[in-house]
Amino acid sequence: MKAIIYARYSLDNQREESIEGQLRESMEFAKRTGVTVMESCIDRVLSAKMNNCH
């Protein structure tokens, strides 16, 4: 199975570490379950608009 990770701030008091934690946990889950992560999208603003995919 293939997937894209979408990480974002959900509250205005979250920090950069919140995004990094989401990415780390998602990658660990993917590894445990055999999912291939194709890319990750990070939304550092308080909207659902993706602004940084890599």
C-alpha positions in Angstrom: 0.0 0.0 0.0 1.2 3.5 -0.7 0.4 6.7 1.2 1.0 10.4 1.6 1.5 11.9 5.1 -0.3 15.1 5.7 0.8 16.9 8.9 -0.6 20.2 10.1 -1.0 22.5 13.0 -4.4 21.9 14.6 -4.2 24.6 17.3 -2.6 28.0 17.3 -0.4 27.1 20.3 1.4 24.1 18.7 5.0 24.4 17.8 7.3 23.0 15.0 7.9 20.0 17.2 4.2 19.1 16.9 4.6 18.7 13.1 7.8 16.7 13.5 6.1 14.4 16.0 3.3 13.8 13.6 5.7 12.9 10.8 7.8 10.7 13.1 4.7 8.8 14.4 3.3 8.4 10.9 6.6 7.1 9.5 6.9 4.6 12.3 3.3 3.4 11.7 4.0 3.1 8.0 7.1 1.0 8.7 5.3 -1.3 11.1 2.4 -1.9 8.8 4.3 -2.2 5.5 3.0 1.1 4.0 5.2 2.9 1.5 5.2 6.7 2.1 5.4 8.4 -1.3 5.6 12.0 0.1 4.7 14.1 3.0 2.8 17.4 3.0 3.2 19.9 5.8 0.8 22.7 6.5 2.4 25.2 8.9 -0.4 27.6 8.7 -3.8 27.3 10.3 -5.7 26.3 7.3 -6.3 23.1 5.3 -4.3 24.5 2.4 -1.1 22.4 1.8 1.8 24.6 1.3 4.9 22.4 1.5 4.9 18.9 -0.1 8.2 17.1 -0.5 
